[in-house]
Amino acid sequence: MPVTSNVEPDSDIKIDEIPSTYRRMRIGGPFASFNGPLVGQLDEDGLSMGFVVEKRHLNPVGICHGGMLMTLADMQLGVGSMARTKAWEFLPTVNMTCDFVQASPMGAFIYGTTDIIRVTKNLLFASCILWHGEDPVFRGSGIMKRAGRDETKTVDLERFFEPEEA
């Protein structure tokens, strides 16, 4: 079943389609649920998460608020890193720096990608890019605390997705 956004149709606003490979996610607790919905795609490159910019995501000048982009980037860095390392561990953010590269208008589908820079005994260094189509809109770098790898759990990222409807 295709995932759609909550953006109300308006003749002046282009609403990007969410690619059919993305599925609705259940991740991040009440904060992310309130600010989502988030969608995600698992593939050989890891996990990509995204959302469609809605009216409630806009800042006073009518573009996506930087805090919403930072929210997605924070989750993309942590969970995206877990997907890339294939290790089940909680990765709370210690530090995150960001660059706002380009404005994201209402109706834009914004999605992220993650790269691991380095993993040490206690820290994980990663970067992410948030994209609108083929254009980067945000660059983030994060340092995450390796809060403990749970060797008893397998990396089952499917648990972060809503169950498929029959």
Buried (B, 14 or more C-beta within 10 A) or exposed (E): EEBEBEBEEEEEBEBBEBBEEBBBBBBBEEEBEEBBBBBBBBEEEBBBBBBBBBEEBBEEEEBBBBEBBBBBBBBBBBBBBBBBBEBBBEBEBEEBEBEBBEEBBBBBBBBBBBBBEEBEEEBBBBBBBBBBEEEBBBBBBBBBBBEEEEEEEEBEBEEBBBEEEE
